[in-house]
Amino acid sequence: MSLSFYSPFVSTGHFHCNHQNHISPPSTTTTTSALSPSLNRRRKERRSVLTRSLDLMDVCGVDSEGKEFNSAQEMWREEIGEEGDETKKTQWYRDGVSYWEGVEASVDGVLGGYGHVNDADILGSEVFLKTLMQERLVNVNGGTNQHLVALDCGSGIGRITKNLLIRYFNEVDLLEPVAQFLDAARENLASAGSETHKATNFFCVPLQEFTPAAGRYDVIWVQWCIGHLTDDDFVSFFNRAKGCLKPGGFFVVKENLCKNGFVLDKEDRSITRSDPYFKQLFRRCGLHLYQTKDQKGLPQELFAVKMYALTIDTPPKVHRTRSKTRSNRPQIIK
Ligand SMILES: C[S@@+](CC[C@H](N)C(=O)[O-])C[C@H]1O[C@@H](n2cnc3c(N)ncnc32)[C@H](O)[C@@H]1O
């Protein structure tokens, strides 16, 4: 995969909607002033809809070919058909996997030609994970829970497990629908870890078809893959996975964010969601937003990346003086 506009990591500029997702629009992009008055009016209407009722998901979005959608529902109807029509949905998932089947099984491959962001990404994740583990996985004796287990979802070639998870967890399971990636992960992890820190299970299935083992995991890590799931499958996955967390366990979702609405990538069949879009889905899952953090140090042309820590238990009330920072404290998704 090249560093083209269609790289899953590059913030696409192919749209005319009210989005500010683009870095620099391609020369073919129509400017606002060149638009007809009615199109300008439509944009203004959309802008007011965006600010008024994100809750209803009636946010506009665009695809990588410049097509605009008035709502996420409109886009999903077009991409996966009406409810109950499994043919189009099956094709959506098949196309997503086929795309990745054509990508080299390397760090550069799974990062869309941006292999050099690996270090910054892992460092950002490690700082986030460490804080969360100290807060949530420490037992009454002040040590971490006895035997820690993580699940790496859409693991690709095992990049995150190898560089991060295996150092903190006694066991890591990997889930990845592309067989060649999972084979590479198995190879990459063969010499990583130790007797007490190892990759255990390699599941070659897509997230939408997976139900993790009940009560097995302290952390379920979902990074750069949930954009392949439709909204309903997203919600359904987290609902199934809730029962697989141990007490104190949590989800980490680390994903690209567009500024508003959504951006559909026609090439790899994925969507980049905005922060409010994610929050609405988390709320539909009945998850609590425990902590969030922006990933720093990534190249400017890429989408912004955010980490969300989500719990199934209600976060405890935090009693702080007004002078303490309000950011990053546990909160229920509003
Ligand atoms: C951008 S790569 C990221 C891989 C890995 N998470 C990382 O950060 O190194 C996206 C991954 O999502 C996987 N993927 C595609 N469709 C998926 C699905 N339906 N369920 C789970 N993973 C999927 C791809 O095969 C690919 O390995």
The ligand as an SDF file (V2000), in Angstrom:
LIG
                    3D

 27 29  0  0  0  0  0  0  0  0999 V2000
   -4.3510   -1.0690    9.8280 C   0  0  0  0  0  0  0  0  0  0  0  0
   -4.1520   -2.7730   10.1560 S   0  0  0  0  0  0  0  0  0  0  0  0
   -3.7420   -2.6780   11.8940 C   0  0  0  0  0  0  0  0  0  0  0  0
   -3.1680   -3.9340   12.4690 C   0  0  0  0  0  0  0  0  0  0  0  0
   -2.8070   -3.8370   13.9460 C   0  0  0  0  0  0  0  0  0  0  0  0
   -3.9380   -3.5340   14.7470 N   0  0  0  0  0  0  0  0  0  0  0  0
   -1.7160   -2.8280   14.1540 C   0  0  0  0  0  0  0  0  0  0  0  0
   -2.0080   -1.7340   14.6420 O   0  0  0  0  0  0  0  0  0  0  0  0
   -0.5620   -3.1370   13.8310 O   0  0  0  0  0  0  0  0  0  0  0  0
   -5.8700   -3.2820   10.1400 C   0  0  0  0  0  0  0  0  0  0  0  0
   -6.0930   -4.7060   10.5260 C   0  0  0  0  0  0  0  0  0  0  0  0
   -7.4880   -4.9630   10.6690 O   0  0  0  0  0  0  0  0  0  0  0  0
   -7.7370   -6.2490   10.1510 C   0  0  0  0  0  0  0  0  0  0  0  0
   -9.1640   -6.4070    9.8460 N   0  0  0  0  0  0  0  0  0  0  0  0
   -9.8050   -6.1650    8.6800 C   0  0  0  0  0  0  0  0  0  0  0  0
  -11.1070   -6.4830    8.8000 N   0  0  0  0  0  0  0  0  0  0  0  0
  -11.2840   -6.9280   10.0600 C   0  0  0  0  0  0  0  0  0  0  0  0
  -12.3990   -7.4370   10.7730 C   0  0  0  0  0  0  0  0  0  0  0  0
  -13.5980   -7.5270   10.1940 N   0  0  0  0  0  0  0  0  0  0  0  0
  -12.2050   -7.8620   12.0420 N   0  0  0  0  0  0  0  0  0  0  0  0
  -10.9820   -7.7650   12.6150 C   0  0  0  0  0  0  0  0  0  0  0  0
   -9.8980   -7.2950   11.9940 N   0  0  0  0  0  0  0  0  0  0  0  0
  -10.0360   -6.8750   10.7260 C   0  0  0  0  0  0  0  0  0  0  0  0
   -6.8470   -6.3000    8.9410 C   0  0  0  0  0  0  0  0  0  0  0  0
   -6.6810   -7.6060    8.4520 O   0  0  0  0  0  0  0  0  0  0  0  0
   -5.5760   -5.6870    9.4850 C   0  0  0  0  0  0  0  0  0  0  0  0
   -4.7440   -6.6240   10.0760 O   0  0  0  0  0  0  0  0  0  0  0  0
  1  2  1  0
  2  3  1  0
  2 10  1  0
  3  4  1  0
  4  5  1  0
  5  6  1  0
  5  7  1  0
  7  8  2  0
  7  9  1  0
 10 11  1  0
 11 12  1  0
 11 26  1  0
 12 13  1  0
 13 14  1  0
 13 24  1  0
 14 15  1  0
 14 23  1  0
 15 16  2  0
 16 17  1  0
 17 18  1  0
 17 23  2  0
 18 19  1  0
 18 20  2  0
 20 21  1  0
 21 22  2  0
 22 23  1  0
 24 25  1  0
 24 26  1  0
 26 27  1  0
M  CHG  2   2   1   9  -1
M  END
$$$$
